[in-house]
Amino acid sequence: MTPQQAANPAGEVLIRIDPAQPLERRFTVRSLRPVTAAKVFVGRSLADTVDALPRLYNVCGGAQAVATLSACEMAGDLTPDPRTVAARSLLLRVEAIREHIWRILIDWPNALGLPSDPAPVATVMGIDRALRETLPGAFTLAGTLATIPTSPLESLRKIATEHVFGSATIAAIEDRIGALGWQSLGRAPTHPLPNVDLATWNACLRDDPHGQFAAEPTLNAQCCETGPLARRAGRGSPGDSTVGLPERWHARLHELASLLNDEFTLSHMAWCPKPGHGIATVEAARGTLIHRVEQRNGRVTRYQIVAPTEWNFHPRGVLSQSLAALDDTDPDTLMRQTRALVTAIDPCVAYRVEFVGDATDA
């Protein structure tokens, strides 16, 4: 996501480059997302929380809505009907398809200096918006739906067939990566976030009174990656233990095709560890999203969120390791390479790149 696609009140990722430093200290990455912003919901009712929280997020608002609904329903001992659960699953799927098509047709071309193709993206956004408008009941606690909405997947398949997989964009991006000599750009070890049970996530956040885990999460002291590449690794796809720019590109294409062709679904799970507590995980376009809530007498007493950006843009995380593999010293080249890698890993907020002695918006 570029700075134009998200407002700074949602925070940003800051990347600082000092070409004079040794490779291992040349780049620093900090996520400046306000990870404790969910504290504003303390004292509010569960209904107010599920209504207001998704409005805070410019990106993946559907995933945020499903996560907060699922966690609050567990905390409030509420159960949505099966049609509502199915509708929420469809919403997650369509949102992820939208986000992948946006990245492929707009963000990747922009990062590589190629023409973008925004018209199909606008059409997909319209389909996504129309679906949401048919699902008001799916966005309420213990929501009920009379029927499951008509799936827009066939329309999305046609758009993707023509404008993604059947267009010149894919070949142009792969040709540009080859022409720039970036076949191994940012190649570094990756540690996919494994499938973790809700009890483990609950313990991590329950014992995190100051927000350290939420701000810079690790699992068994390991910085992990979440998102399309990690999910593909989790499904047993062959690959190296180190990955670079082309592997991330192919993982996004593969996930888009899998979502369109019913080969893969994005999971969402919730659990009540004790009365008044709820925790939920949602596989969003960018990776695993975790919400945890505690309530008493229908009022929130604690709310915590861990978003994919906190994993992938951890100071020692996958972006930092990928940037450490860059050995060019030309500022313009470093800027272009950094933009390409940030686009590939894809934060859910704006990002900013600063050179020491200078400040530049990427």
C-alpha positions as CSV (number, residue, x, y, z in Angstrom):
1,M,0.0,0.0,0.0
2,T,1.4,3.4,-0.9
3,P,1.1,6.5,1.2
4,Q,-1.7,7.8,-1.0
5,Q,-3.8,4.7,-0.1
6,A,-4.0,5.2,3.6
7,A,-4.2,8.1,5.9
8,N,-1.5,8.7,8.5
9,P,-3.9,8.6,11.5
10,A,-3.9,4.8,11.0
11,G,-0.1,4.9,11.4
12,E,2.6,4.0,9.0
13,V,5.7,1.9,8.5
14,L,8.9,3.8,8.6
15,I,12.0,2.5,6.8
16,R,15.3,4.4,7.3
17,I,18.2,3.8,5.0
18,D,21.8,4.8,5.8
19,P,24.0,3.8,2.8
20,A,27.1,4.5,4.8
21,Q,26.4,1.8,7.3
22,P,27.5,-1.9,6.9
23,L,24.8,-4.1,5.2
24,E,23.5,-5.5,8.5
25,R,22.8,-2.0,9.9
26,R,21.9,-0.1,6.7
27,F,18.1,-0.5,7.1
28,T,15.9,0.0,10.0
29,V,12.2,-0.9,9.9
30,R,9.6,0.3,12.4
31,S,5.8,-0.1,12.4
32,L,4.3,3.0,13.8
33,R,0.7,1.7,13.8
34,P,-1.1,2.7,17.0
35,V,-1.5,-0.9,18.2
36,T,-3.1,0.3,21.5
37,A,-5.8,2.2,19.7
38,A,-8.4,-0.5,20.5
39,K,-8.3,0.8,24.1
40,V,-10.7,3.5,23.0
41,F,-13.4,0.8,23.1
42,V,-13.0,0.1,26.8
43,G,-16.3,1.0,28.5
44,R,-18.3,0.7,25.3
45,S,-21.0,-1.9,24.7
46,L,-20.2,-4.9,22.6
47,A,-22.7,-3.7,20.0
48,D,-21.1,-0.3,19.8
49,T,-17.7,-1.9,19.4
50,V,-18.6,-4.2,16.5
51,D,-20.2,-1.2,14.8
52,A,-17.4,1.3,15.3
53,L,-14.2,-0.7,15.2
54,P,-14.1,-1.6,11.5
55,R,-14.5,2.1,10.6
56,L,-11.1,2.7,12.0
57,Y,-9.4,0.7,9.2
58,N,-9.1,1.8,5.6
59,V,-7.9,-1.6,4.5
60,C,-9.4,-5.0,5.0
61,G,-12.4,-3.6,6.9
62,G,-14.3,-6.8,6.2
63,A,-11.7,-8.9,7.9
64,Q,-11.6,-6.5,10.9
65,A,-15.4,-6.7,11.1
66,V,-15.5,-10.5,11.1
67,A,-12.7,-10.6,13.7
68,T,-14.4,-8.2,16.1
69,L,-17.8,-9.8,15.6
70,S,-16.4,-13.3,16.2
71,A,-14.5,-12.3,19.3
72,C,-17.3,-10.3,20.8
73,E,-19.8,-13.0,20.2
74,M,-17.6,-15.4,22.1
75,A,-17.3,-13.0,24.9
76,G,-21.0,-12.3,25.0
77,D,-22.0,-16.0,24.7
78,L,-23.8,-15.3,21.4
79,T,-24.0,-17.5,18.4
80,P,-24.6,-16.4,14.8
81,D,-26.7,-18.6,12.5
82,P,-25.0,-20.8,9.9
83,R,-26.1,-18.6,7.0
84,T,-24.4,-15.6,8.7
85,V,-21.2,-17.6,9.2
86,A,-21.3,-18.6,5.5
87,A,-21.9,-15.0,4.4
88,R,-19.0,-13.8,6.5
89,S,-16.7,-16.4,4.8
90,L,-17.9,-15.2,1.4
91,L,-17.1,-11.6,2.4
92,L,-13.6,-12.5,3.5
93,R,-13.0,-14.3,0.2
94,V,-14.3,-11.5,-2.0
95,E,-12.3,-8.9,0.0
96,A,-9.1,-10.9,-0.4
97,I,-9.7,-11.3,-4.2
98,R,-10.3,-7.5,-4.4
99,E,-7.0,-6.8,-2.5
100,H,-5.0,-9.2,-4.6
101,I,-6.3,-7.8,-7.9
102,W,-5.6,-4.3,-6.6
103,R,-2.0,-5.2,-5.8
104,I,-1.4,-7.0,-9.1
105,L,-2.9,-4.3,-11.4
106,I,-2.0,-1.1,-9.6
107,D,0.7,-1.4,-6.8
108,W,3.1,-3.9,-8.4
109,P,3.2,-2.0,-11.8
110,N,3.6,1.3,-9.9
111,A,6.5,-0.1,-7.9
112,L,8.2,-1.4,-11.1
113,G,7.7,1.7,-13.2
114,L,5.0,0.1,-15.4
115,P,1.5,1.4,-16.4
116,S,-1.2,0.4,-14.0
117,D,-4.7,-0.8,-14.9
118,P,-7.2,0.8,-12.4
119,A,-10.4,0.2,-14.3
120,P,-10.9,-3.5,-13.5
121,V,-10.0,-2.7,-9.9
122,A,-12.8,-0.2,-9.7
123,T,-15.2,-2.8,-11.1
124,V,-14.1,-5.3,-8.5
125,M,-14.5,-2.7,-5.7
126,G,-18.0,-2.1,-6.9
127,I,-18.8,-5.9,-6.7
128,D,-17.4,-6.0,-3.2
129,R,-19.4,-3.0,-2.1
130,A,-22.6,-4.4,-3.6
131,L,-22.1,-7.6,-1.7
132,R,-21.7,-5.8,1.6
133,E,-24.8,-3.9,1.0
134,T,-26.8,-7.1,0.8
135,L,-25.4,-8.4,4.1
136,P,-26.5,-6.0,6.9
137,G,-27.5,-8.9,9.2
138,A,-24.0,-10.4,8.9
139,F,-22.5,-7.3,10.5
140,T,-24.5,-7.5,13.7
141,L,-23.9,-9.6,16.8
142,A,-25.4,-13.0,16.5
143,G,-26.7,-11.9,13.1
144,T,-29.3,-13.7,11.2
145,L,-29.8,-13.9,7.4
146,A,-32.9,-15.2,5.7
147,T,-30.8,-16.4,2.7
148,I,-27.2,-16.7,1.7
149,P,-26.5,-14.0,-0.8
150,T,-25.8,-14.7,-4.4
151,S,-22.1,-15.3,-4.9
152,P,-20.3,-12.8,-7.1
153,L,-17.4,-15.2,-7.7
154,E,-18.3,-16.0,-11.3
155,S,-18.2,-12.2,-12.1
156,L,-14.8,-12.0,-10.4
157,R,-13.5,-15.0,-12.3
158,K,-14.4,-13.3,-15.6
159,I,-12.6,-10.1,-14.6
160,A,-9.5,-11.9,-13.4
161,T,-9.4,-14.1,-16.5
162,E,-9.5,-11.1,-18.8
163,H,-7.6,-8.5,-16.9
164,V,-5.1,-10.5,-14.8
165,F,-4.3,-13.9,-16.1
166,G,-5.3,-13.1,-19.7
167,S,-3.6,-9.7,-19.8
168,A,-0.1,-8.4,-20.6
169,T,0.3,-7.2,-17.0
170,I,1.8,-10.5,-15.7
171,A,4.3,-10.8,-18.5
172,A,5.2,-7.2,-18.2
173,I,5.9,-7.5,-14.5
174,E,8.0,-10.7,-14.9
175,D,9.9,-9.2,-17.8
176,R,10.7,-6.0,-15.8
177,I,11.9,-8.1,-12.8
178,G,14.2,-9.9,-15.2
179,A,15.4,-6.8,-17.0
180,L,16.3,-5.2,-13.7
181,G,18.2,-8.3,-12.6
182,W,16.0,-8.6,-9.6
183,Q,15.4,-12.4,-9.8
184,S,17.0,-12.7,-6.4
185,L,16.1,-9.3,-5.0
186,G,15.7,-9.5,-1.2
187,R,16.4,-13.2,-1.1
188,A,16.4,-14.1,2.6
189,P,15.2,-16.9,4.9
190,T,11.5,-16.9,5.7
191,H,9.8,-18.4,8.7
192,P,6.1,-18.9,7.9
193,L,3.7,-18.4,10.8
194,P,2.5,-21.9,11.6
195,N,-1.1,-22.8,12.4
196,V,-1.5,-21.9,16.0
197,D,-4.4,-22.8,18.3
198,L,-6.5,-20.1,19.8
199,A,-5.4,-21.1,23.3
200,T,-1.8,-20.1,22.5
201,W,-2.8,-16.7,21.0
202,N,-5.1,-16.1,24.0
203,A,-2.2,-16.7,26.4
204,C,0.1,-14.5,24.4
205,L,-2.3,-11.6,24.6
206,R,-3.7,-12.3,28.1
207,D,-0.1,-12.0,29.5
208,D,0.6,-8.8,27.5
209,P,-0.5,-5.9,29.7
210,H,1.8,-3.3,28.1
211,G,1.2,-4.3,24.5
212,Q,4.7,-5.5,23.7
213,F,3.5,-8.7,22.0
214,A,0.8,-6.7,20.0
215,A,3.5,-4.2,18.9
216,E,6.3,-6.7,18.0
217,P,4.9,-10.2,18.0
218,T,7.1,-13.3,18.0
219,L,6.4,-17.0,18.3
220,N,8.9,-18.9,20.5
221,A,11.2,-15.9,20.1
222,Q,11.0,-16.3,16.3
223,C,9.9,-13.5,14.0
224,C,7.5,-15.0,11.6
225,E,5.9,-14.1,8.2
226,T,2.2,-14.2,7.5
227,G,0.3,-13.7,4.3
228,P,0.1,-15.4,0.8
229,L,3.6,-16.7,0.8
230,A,3.4,-18.1,4.3
231,R,0.0,-19.7,3.6
232,R,1.3,-21.3,0.5
233,A,4.2,-22.8,2.4
234,G,1.8,-24.0,5.0
235,R,-0.1,-25.9,2.4
236,G,3.0,-27.8,1.5
237,S,4.0,-26.1,-1.7
238,P,7.6,-26.9,-2.6
239,G,10.1,-24.1,-2.4
240,D,13.4,-22.9,-1.0
241,S,13.9,-21.9,2.6
242,T,15.0,-18.5,1.2
243,V,12.7,-16.4,-1.0
244,G,13.0,-13.2,-3.0
245,L,10.8,-10.9,-5.0
246,P,9.7,-13.4,-7.7
247,E,8.5,-16.0,-5.2
248,R,6.4,-13.4,-3.4
249,W,4.9,-12.3,-6.8
250,H,4.1,-15.9,-7.7
251,A,2.6,-16.6,-4.3
252,R,0.1,-13.7,-4.7
253,L,-0.9,-14.9,-8.2
254,H,-1.3,-18.5,-6.9
255,E,-3.5,-17.5,-4.0
256,L,-5.7,-15.3,-6.2
257,A,-6.2,-18.2,-8.6
258,S,-6.9,-20.6,-5.7
259,L,-9.5,-18.2,-4.1
260,L,-11.3,-17.8,-7.5
261,N,-11.2,-21.6,-8.3
262,D,-12.5,-22.9,-4.9
263,E,-9.2,-24.5,-4.2
264,F,-8.6,-22.5,-1.0
265,T,-10.7,-20.7,1.7
266,L,-9.6,-18.1,4.2
267,S,-10.4,-19.5,7.7
268,H,-11.9,-17.6,10.6
269,M,-12.1,-19.2,14.1
270,A,-13.3,-18.0,17.5
271,W,-13.2,-19.3,21.1
272,C,-14.4,-18.4,24.5
273,P,-11.5,-19.3,27.0
274,K,-13.6,-18.3,30.0
275,P,-16.9,-16.5,30.5
276,G,-16.7,-12.9,29.3
277,H,-13.6,-13.5,27.2
278,G,-13.4,-14.0,23.5
279,I,-10.6,-14.5,20.9
280,A,-10.8,-14.8,17.2
281,T,-8.4,-15.2,14.3
282,V,-9.2,-14.3,10.7
283,E,-7.0,-15.1,7.6
284,A,-7.1,-11.7,5.8
285,A,-5.5,-10.8,2.5
286,R,-2.3,-9.8,4.2
287,G,-2.2,-12.6,6.8
288,T,-3.4,-13.6,10.2
289,L,-5.4,-11.1,12.1
290,I,-6.1,-11.6,15.8
291,H,-8.7,-9.9,18.0
292,R,-9.1,-10.5,21.8
293,V,-11.8,-9.0,24.0
294,E,-12.8,-9.1,27.7
295,Q,-16.2,-7.8,28.8
296,R,-18.2,-7.4,32.0
297,N,-21.9,-6.8,32.0
298,G,-21.9,-6.2,28.3
299,R,-19.1,-3.5,28.4
300,V,-15.6,-4.0,27.0
301,T,-13.0,-4.0,29.7
302,R,-10.0,-4.9,27.5
303,Y,-9.5,-5.1,23.7
304,Q,-6.4,-6.2,21.8
305,I,-5.5,-6.5,18.1
306,V,-2.5,-8.0,16.4
307,A,-2.5,-7.3,12.6
308,P,-0.4,-8.9,9.9
309,T,1.7,-5.8,9.6
310,E,3.1,-6.2,13.1
311,W,4.5,-9.6,12.1
312,N,5.8,-8.7,8.6
313,F,7.2,-5.3,9.5
314,H,8.7,-6.3,12.9
315,P,12.1,-4.6,13.4
316,R,13.7,-8.0,12.9
317,G,11.0,-9.4,10.6
318,V,10.8,-10.5,7.0
319,L,11.1,-7.0,5.5
320,S,14.2,-6.2,7.5
321,Q,15.8,-9.5,6.5
322,S,14.9,-8.9,2.8
323,L,16.4,-5.4,2.9
324,A,19.6,-6.6,4.5
325,A,20.2,-8.6,1.4
326,L,20.4,-5.5,-0.8
327,D,24.0,-4.6,-1.6
328,D,23.6,-1.6,-3.9
329,T,24.8,1.8,-2.7
330,D,23.0,4.1,-5.2
331,P,20.2,5.9,-3.4
332,D,17.8,5.9,-6.3
333,T,18.3,2.1,-6.9
334,L,17.9,1.4,-3.1
335,M,14.7,3.4,-3.1
336,R,13.3,1.5,-6.1
337,Q,14.3,-1.8,-4.6
338,T,12.9,-0.9,-1.2
339,R,9.6,0.1,-2.8
340,A,9.4,-3.2,-4.7
341,L,10.0,-5.3,-1.5
342,V,7.5,-3.3,0.6
343,T,4.9,-3.7,-2.1
344,A,5.6,-7.4,-2.3
345,I,5.2,-7.9,1.5
346,D,2.3,-5.4,1.6
347,P,1.6,-3.4,4.8
348,C,-1.9,-2.5,5.7
349,V,-0.9,1.1,6.3
350,A,1.1,3.8,4.5
351,Y,4.8,3.5,4.5
352,R,7.6,6.1,4.4
353,V,11.2,5.7,3.3
354,E,13.8,8.1,4.7
355,F,17.5,8.4,3.8
356,V,19.8,9.5,6.6
357,G,20.2,13.2,6.0
358,D,17.1,13.4,3.9
359,A,13.4,12.6,4.1
360,T,11.5,11.1,1.2
361,D,8.0,9.7,0.9
362,A,8.2,6.5,-1.1
